Amino acid sequence: MRVEVRPRWPFRLRRRSGMDGLSPVRGGVLHRLLHDHGDGEELPVHVRVAQLSSGNVLIGARCVRREAAERAIGAMRRALGVDLDLRPFHDAHRDDPLIGAAVRAHPTLRPAGRADPFEALAWAITEQLIEYERAAAIQRRIVAALGRRDAASGLRDSPSASVLAGTAPAQLEAFDLTGSRALAMVRAAREVAAGRVELGSADPDVQEAGWRRLRTIPCIGAWTVEILALTGQGRLDQVPAGDLGLIKVVGRLLSGGDPWARAQEHEVREVFARFGPWQGLAATYAMRVGAAAPSALVA
């Protein structure tokens, strides 16, 4: 099936393949293999996304069941943020002293979302306290060894929670994941696979109950859960305050421009609290400002 979507706010489909190898872009078309569990069995769905000259977004999905294709299209729409109405955010913050210039210059910016919330959680664990390039290499190894492959398209999907729940932590360590994080990933996967943590719910109370349970696992702290919320559950009100990029950005801001200054997590939260339900999006813009022109933070 195919769906043509008219975005509610300017949207631009990314043109580069993801570094984890899961979403290659070929000829301007983004490809992604997803798996649907809605009818009690796991079904592969090949999703393709293209942006038309009109600005509309064409999303197609191929699966043996129409309902599974529909759900995969919905998941991809949420991950890409195609349906987000960002006008209230832009109207309120386009002249903000911290992020206003970036808001005006990059109206299509959105947090990088993931169609599978468990994947967002697992990948956040791999990205703890290391540079992204190294984390992406770990992710590619996990996908190659444990991921699901579709022979027809040649695409791969990340491993399911049930697969990682049954994986020995030592095997994950062999992919360059530290021992403590390998154990955390297996424990988190077991919680999800057993249904004790429901990541796919749209109910904030259910989501937040899951976050609290995940936080009881050693090595899963606020940053990991906030990345899950922002990128896997579409919670634009969540700021990953422990992110090193934000700690640097807010440190420079509060110090008057000291490039070596580092903020505390509570200071990061205080800076972004005024953005209310848009805190996560505002933080995404702040990192864009800090990366592109650090001097703008104190101009």
Buried (B, 14 or more C-beta within 10 A) or exposed (E): EEBEBEBEBEBBBBEEBBBBBBBBBEEEBBBBBBBBEEEEEEBBBBBBBBBEEEEBBBBBBBBEBEEBBBBBBBBBBBBBBBBBEBEEBBEEBBEBEBBBBBBEEBBEBBBBBBBBBBBBBBBBBBBBEBEEEEBBBBBBBBBEEBBBEBEEBEBBBBBBBBBBBEBEBEBBBEBBBBEBBBBBBBBBBBBBBEEEBBBBBEEEEEBEBBBEBBEEBEBBBBBBBBBBBBBBBBBBBBBBBBBEBBBBBBBBBBBEEEEEBBBBBEBBBBBBEEBEEBBBBBBBBBBBBBEEEBEBBEE
